[in-house]
Amino acid sequence: MPPSVPPLPRRVARILRTSLFAQVACALVLGILVGKLWPDVATDLQPLGDGFTRLIKTIISPLVFCVVVVGIAKAGDLKAFGRIGLKALIWFEVASTAALIIGLVLANVVQPGSGMHVDPATLNTSAVDAKTGGGSLPSTTEFIVNALPTSFIGAFAENSLLQVLILACLVGAALLHLGHTKVPQVLPAIEQAQEIIFAIVGFVMRLAPLAVFGAMAVLVGQYGLGVIKTYAKLIILCYVAAALFVALLAVALRLVTGLSLWKFLRYIREEMLLALGTASTESVMPRVMQKLRKAGARDDAVGLVLPTGYSFNLDGASLYLSIGTLFIAQAVGVDLSLGQQITVILVLMLTSKGMAGIPGSAFLALSATASSLGAIPAGAVALLLGVDRIMDSMRVVTNLLGNCVAVFAVSRWEGALDIERAKKVLDGEITTVENDGAEADVEAEADAEVPAQLVKEPAAEAS
């Protein structure tokens, strides 16, 4: 007798109860509806997204520290770690430069700002100052100096990833130098701390749907959907450019590793949807690190390449900055020569680095580029104020995929990638079962069941 099929409402309820992807997708739609129907109420939901982001940020620095230290100590070769870092920087520079060139070429072809005839004198430049907080991008020297920690605790307190990375490299190198015989308890303690942090990540991720709901409601409530009509040509161009760049990433990943980017997208679909909803790659960084490790990338490669990419490999931001620069020039009637556009690429190659964590960094980079050209009024960047938040989704998805591909590519380049495991994980032949922090790999078979030791016993009913 064939098993009875549960009714549709029960199946839907089960999916919503067990699938983070379904929960986040529903929260995304509900957030848009609330923002459209009740914009005044929607603006009060900001704490939902901000609170979730704060919780995630508290665990990013200790997680990066633990993963890098364990990766170096287990790899047993500090030179290999240095090679990974060098190869990552090479990949970052090639990828971000390609993004800049793609953006400029498409902006020249489509001309998103042509015909606007904007008078820069009519723009409210004080709004840009409010967005950036009157700050400025650090110079190359300042960026390097600021990457060096002034105290061990301060690096974690300020959530400075580059400083934490340097401290982790020093601790990992010290463990290799001393050997496990002199400090036998340190590495196991760090490994245990890492497992605790990953368990905390699991707890916090249960709040992801609330964060996405709040963030989307605030976005639609503040800006409305009308801004999409006003900047339709620019928005469509940026998203088409991002799609083209992602397609190039897929080709590069296939050529370098033989892996499919589309299967990887399915593998991280929950994290991708969360990044879209919250407009933040930091919100998914811990989970993505965990999934990359489970997909066969070695700890030291994941721990170094992914966090470093958050500062050096902002491919989505590079696309947006190059297109935005030409959009502004076209809108105010400035025709940039080939030499000036080459200058744009060179300037943005520098200003696009180290933007993460700086308020209004995109506007600071655009202002710096406009000033270096001398042909575009710096205040003209105010043209992008209304559309900048909508571009966040394009930027975060492209940035995240670019850094994940970098992890796989550099890992393969250095021999730190288990290709067979990666293919099995992306094909769904190996899945991970989680239960209150406990995890186990399960080979997917026709009659595969959750291991008995991971099945949670029903709680005794209160008498």
N, C-alpha and C positions, 0 to 999 in steps of 0.2 A: 504494500500500500504506500503510494508516494506521500512524502511528508507534506503537511498542510502549509500553504503559503500565508504568512501573516498579512493582515489587511494593510492597505496603503498608509493610513494614518499612523499605524504602529511602526511601520518600516521607516517613515519619515521621522517619527519621534526618536527612533533608535539611532538614525544617522545623525540627527542634531545632538543627541546625547554623547555620541562616541567620536564624531569627526570634528576636529578643530577647524578644518577647512570649511565645512558646512556652517559652523557657528560664526566664523569670521565673515563668510560671504553674506549670511543673513544680517549680521550687524552692519555690514557695509551698506546694504540696501536700506535698512531701517534708518541709519544715520542720514542718508541722502533725503529720505522722505521727511524726517523730522526737521532737518535743516531747511527744506523747501516750504513745508507747511507751517512750521512754528519757529521762524528765525530768531525771535527774541528768547525763546526757551533754549534754543540750540546753543546760543553763545554762553549759557551758564553751564554747559557740559564740558568745558575745557579741562577741568580737573581730572576727568576720567582718563583722557589721553596723557596728560602731564604726569599723573600719578603712576601710571604704568611705565612710562619712560624713565621716571626717577628710580623705580624699583629695578629695572633692567640695568640702568647705569651703575647701580651700587655693586653689581656683581661682575661687570665687564673687566675691570682692572685686575681683581684677584684671579679671575678665570684665565685671562691672558698670561698672567705671571705663572700660574701653576702649569698650564699647558706647555709654555716655552721651556720652563725649567725641567719638567719631566721629559720633554722631547729631546733637549740637549743631553741630559744625563743618560737616557736610554740609547740614544744614537751613539754616544761614546766618541764622537768626533767633532770637535769644535771647528775644524777646518771645513767640514761638510756644511755646517751651519752657516759659516761665512759665505760659502759658495751659493747656498740657497738665497741668502740676502742679496748678493750681487746679481744673480740671475733674475730675482724678483724685480729689482730696480730696472734692469734692462727691459724686461717685459712691460713694466709699468710705463716706461717712457715711450716705447713703441706704440702701445695701445692708446695712451692718452693723446699722442701726436696724431695717430690715425683718426681718432674721434674729432680732433680739432679740424683736420683737413676735410673730413666728410661734412662737418657742419658748414664750413666756409663754402665748399663747392655747391651744396644744396641751397644755401642762402643766396648765392649768386645766380643760380638757375631759377629759383622760385620767386625771388625778390619780395619777401613777405612785408616789407615796410614801404614799398614803392606806392606813390599816390597819396600818402597820408598828409604831406606838406605841413608838418608840425612846427610851430614856432617855439623854440626852446625857452624863450622868455615867458611863455604862458604856463610853464610847468612848475609845480610846487616842489622845489628841491628840498625843502625842509623835511618832507616825508621820507626822503632817502636818508637824511641824517638820523631821523628817528628809528628807521629800520636798522641802520648799522651801529647805532649808539655812539656816533661820532668817532668810531674806531678806525683802524687802518690795518692792512695786511702787513705782516712782519717781513722785513728784508731777509735775504738769504742768510746773512750772518746771524740775525736775530732768531731766525727759525732754527738754525743749528744749535745756537747757545740755549735756546728755550727747550730743546729736546734733551738737554742734559739735566738730570735731577739735582735739586739743591738739598733734598733730604729724602730718606727712604720712605717715610710715612707721607710726606708731602705729595709725592708722585701719585700715590693711591688716593689721597684726599682730594686732589685736584682732578682726578680721573684723566691724567695725561698719558695716553696710550704709548707714545714714543718713549717717554721717561720710564714707564713701567717695563717696556720691552728691553731697554738698556739695563735696568736692574735685573731683569730675568736672565739676560745673557750673562751678566756678571756672576749671578748666583749659580747658574748652570755650569759656567766655566770653573767656578770654585769647587763645585761638587766633583767635576771630572778630575781636577787637580788633586784634591784630597783623597779621592777614591772612597768606595763604599765602606772600607774597613775603618776609616777614621771617623766618619760621620754616618754610621749605619742606620740611624733612625730618621734622618732628615728627609731623604727621598720618599720613603713610605708615608711619612706624615704629609708631605706635599701632595702625593697621589691621593691620599684619603681626603684631604681638603678639596681637591679637585672633584672628587665624587660627590662630596657634600654640596659644592656649588652647582653642579649639574642637577642635583635633586631640587635645589632651590629654584633653578631655572624652570623645571617642570611645574613647580607650584605656581610661580608667577605667570607662566604662559596660560594658565587657566583663566586669567583675567583679560587675555588678549581680545576677546569679542567686545568687552566693555570699552576697551581703549579705542578700538576701531570705530565703534558706534559714536563715541564722544568726539573723536577727531573729525570724522566725516560730517557730523551734524554741525560742528563749529565752522568747518570749511564752507559748506553750502550756505549756512546761516549768515556768515559774514560777507561772502563775496557773491552769493547767488549764482544762478546759471546764466545770467545775461552777459557776464564777462566773456563767456566762451564764444558768444556771437561776435563780440567786438574784436577779439583777437583770434578768430577762427583760423585764419591763414597761418599765423605764427604757431599756434598750438598744433595744428595738423602737421606742419613741417617738422616741428621738434619731435613729435611722436613717430613720424615716418623715418626721420633720421635715426632715432633710437632703434626702431625695428630693423633698419638696414644694418646698423652696427651690431645688433644682437645676432643677426644672420651671419655676419662676418665672424663673430665670436664662435658661433656653432661650427663654421667651417674650420676655424683654427683649432678648436677643441678636437674635432674629428681627425684632423691631420696629425696633431701632436700626440693624442692619446688613444684615438679610436673610439672615444666615448660620444654619446649623443647628448647634446645640450637640451633637447626636448624631453628626453627621459629624465634628465637632471631637474628640469623645471617641474615635472610631475612629482619628483622626489621631494622637492622643497616647496611644494605649492602652498602649504600653510604659511610658511615663513614669508613667501613672496606676497601673498595676499595681506598679511599683517604689515609688511613694509609699505605696501600700497596704501593701506588704510591709515596708518600713523604717519606716513611720509618720513620715515626714519629707518635707516639701515642699522642704527645702534640697537633698536628694539629687537632685532632678530639675530644679532651677531653671536650671542652665546649658543643658540640653537643651530645656527649654520655651522659654527665650528664643530659642534658635536656631530652633525650629520656628515660633514666632510671627513672627519676621522673615521666614522663608521663606513664610509664609502671607500676606504682604502688609502687615504692620504695620511702620511706619517705625521705624528704629533708635532715634530719640530718644524715641518713645512707649513702646517696649518697655523701653528702658533706664531710664526714669523710673517708669512705672506699675507694672511687675511688682515690682521690689525694694521700692518704697515700700509696695505692698500687703502685703508680708510683715510690716509693722509696723502699718499702719493699716486693713487690710481683712481681718480674720480672721473671716469669716462663719461658718465651722464652729465656731470657738471661741465666737462670740456665741450661736449656737443652744444649745450645750452649757451655757454659763454661765447662760442664762435658765432652761432646763429644770432644770438642777442646783440652782439657788437654790430653786425651788418644790418640787422633790423633797425637799430637806433640810427645808424648812418643813413640808411635809405629813408627813414621816416622824416629826418630833418633836412633831407635833400643834399647829403654829402656823398659824392662818388669817390670811393676809395680805390686807389690805383693798385696794381699787382704788388708793387713794393710795399705799400702800406698794409696790404693784407698779409704779406709775409711777416711784417713787423707784428701784426696782430697774433699770428701763430707763435712767434718767438716770445712775446710778452706773456701770452696766456700759458705757455709751457712752464713759465716760472710762477705766475700768480695763481694758477690752478692747483699748485702744490701746497699742502698745509692749510687748506681752507676749512677742513672739518673742525667744528666746534666754535668757529668765529661767527658772531651774530652778523647777519646780512653779508656774508662773505662773497656771494655772487655779485652784489652791487659794488662791493669794494673792488673786486677784480675788474668789473666792467668800467668803473671810474678810473682805475689805474691804467687800463688799456686806452680809454678815451684820452686821458691826459698825455700818454706817451705818443699818441698819434698827432695831437695838436690840432686836429681837424674837426673833431666831434666835441661839442660842448659837454663837459662832464655831467652837468645837471640833466642831460637828456636821458640818463639811465632811469629817471623817474617814470619814463614811459612803460617800463616793465613792472612797476609796482603792482598793478592790478592783476597781472597774469602769473607772477612769480610763484605763488602758492600752488597754482594748478600744475606748474611744471615740476613740482616736487615729486610727483608720482613717477614721471619719466626719469628723473634724475636718480631716484633711489633704486629703481629696478635695474637700470643700466649700470649704476655703480656696483650694486650687489652682484649681478651676473658677471661683470667684468672681473671682480675680485675673486669670485669662485672659480672662474675659468683660469685665472692666474695661478690659483692654488694647484689645480690639477696639472696645468702645463709645466709649472716650475717643479712640481713633485716628480712628474714623468721625466723631465730634463735631468733631474738629479738622481733618479733611480729610487725615489722615495714614495712611489705609488704602486699599490697592489692592484694591477689592472684586472685580474680575474675577479677579485672581490668587488671592485668598483662596478664591473659589468653585471655581476649577480645582484648587487644591491639596486642598481638603476633599473634592472629588468624585473625587480620584485621577487627574485628567487631567494633573497635573504631579507627578512624583515626583522625589526626590533620590537620586542614586546616590553612595555614599561608598566610598572605597577608600584606607585609610591616610591620612585627613585630606583627600584630594582630593575635591571635590564638584562635581556638575553636575546641572542640572535636565534631566529627560527627559520629553518629551511622551508620554503614554501612548497607544499605538496598538495595533492588532491585532498587528502584527509588530515592535513596538518592541524594540530590543535595547540592551544596555548599550554606551555609547560605547567604541570600541576603545581609546582612550587611558586608560580607567579600568579595563580588564581587567588583572588582575594576572598577569604571566607566571609559569608554574610554575618553582619554584626548581630549579636543576640538582642532580641527585642526586649525593650524595657518592660518589666512586670508592672 
